Amino acid sequence: MEDVRFELLELIAEGEQVLARARLGGRGVSSGLEADLEAVTMFTLEGGKVVRMRPYPDLESARKALG
């Protein structure tokens, strides 16, 4: 991939966890095809530091994992 882009769309704080919704994009080096996807990562904090990161395919899945 080249011309890789990362755009933070939303942060959702839930206690010691933060959901980060982001859009990722770029272009294939050989093919020239554009790629664009949205992803959600759950960050778990302890003492103000990130101790775990878990990716999810969408916000609904990440919210379910929060319990």
C-alpha positions in Angstrom: 0.0 0.0 0.0 1.0 3.6 -0.7 -0.6 6.9 0.1 -1.9 5.3 3.4 -4.3 7.4 5.3 -5.7 7.1 8.9 -8.5 9.3 10.1 -9.8 9.1 13.6 -13.6 9.4 13.5 -14.7 9.0 17.1 -13.4 8.1 20.6 -15.9 6.5 23.1 -14.8 6.2 26.7 -16.3 3.4 28.8 -14.6 3.3 32.1 -11.1 1.7 31.7 -11.8 1.1 28.0 -11.9 3.3 25.0 -13.3 2.5 21.6 -11.6 4.2 18.7 -13.5 4.3 15.4 -11.2 5.0 12.5 -11.2 5.1 8.7 -8.1 3.6 6.9 -7.4 4.1 3.3 -4.6 3.8 0.7 -3.7 2.7 -2.8 -2.2 -0.6 -4.0 1.4 -0.1 -5.2 1.0 -2.6 -8.1 -2.7 -2.5 -8.9 -3.4 1.2 -8.2 -6.7 0.2 -6.6 -8.0 2.3 -3.8 -8.8 0.7 -0.5 -11.1 2.2 2.2 -12.3 0.6 5.3 -13.6 1.5 8.8 -12.4 -0.3 11.8 -12.8 -0.2 15.6 -10.2 -0.9 18.2 -10.8 -1.3 21.9 -8.1 0.0 24.1 -7.9 -1.2 27.7 -6.2 1.2 30.1 -4.6 0.5 33.5 -3.0 3.3 35.4 -3.5 5.7 32.5 -1.6 3.4 30.1 -2.7 1.2 27.3 -2.3 -2.5 28.3 -4.3 -4.2 25.6 -5.6 -3.5 22.1 -8.4 -5.5 20.4 -9.6 -4.9 16.9 -13.3 -5.3 15.9 -14.9 -5.2 12.5 -17.5 -2.7 13.5 -18.8 -0.6 16.4 -21.7 -2.9 17.2 -19.3 -5.8 17.8 -17.0 -3.7 20.0 -19.9 -2.4 22.1 -21.1 -6.0 22.6 -17.6 -7.0 23.8 -17.8 -4.2 26.5 -20.6 -6.2 28.1 
